[in-house]
């Protein structure tokens, strides 16, 4: 069982927006603004998309945005495109002992 | 351009030691945090540990079985996981901390190897 809780799947039609939630605790997501999101295509390594809750990595379209409220972080993808179909993982810093924890991943299907 | 490449046996017997190496090409291994992250087939990501110039840090759930070392002369770092079971079957990735032109953040990973599948089976 992953430390951070994500929905197993979400879906949306091209052009629509979807939001993926990531729920942690006051020891990780709630305590630190070091939340990141990774995109993973089948048989590929994850790619860093969002860091520091809401900053986009270089080359990531502004259709991708991140936010946080309390113990829950969110990734919103607007203007869905076919190549957004992937699995998305959230990750949070959790202090020097645990270091980082991941969510279980959310499969995004573009209908 | 810096690239990472994992290498090592694809099959390990239960109770034995899993050993993997990550070769760093196109850049230095000094002054960075180098990580191992794994992903059981069809499942999520799990951080295993890192090594840096200041030392190592391991996932508490694996700490008793894991060791990460670095060979700066030969531009690689290595993972050893002992007493493996079927639950250690996974794709093992090496990854570097995320760095911009001005700073690095050890808790983000922006450079990954392609991953190598290690199966634990007799």
Interface residues (C-beta under 8 A of the other chain):
Chain A: X2 X34 X36 X38 X44 X45 X46 X47 X48 X51 X52 X57 X89 X91 X93 X96 X97 X98 X99 X100 X101 X102 X103 X104 X105
Chain B: X43 X44 X45 X46 X47 X50 X57 X59 X60 X93 X95 X98 X105 X107 X108 X109 X110 X112 X113 X114 X115
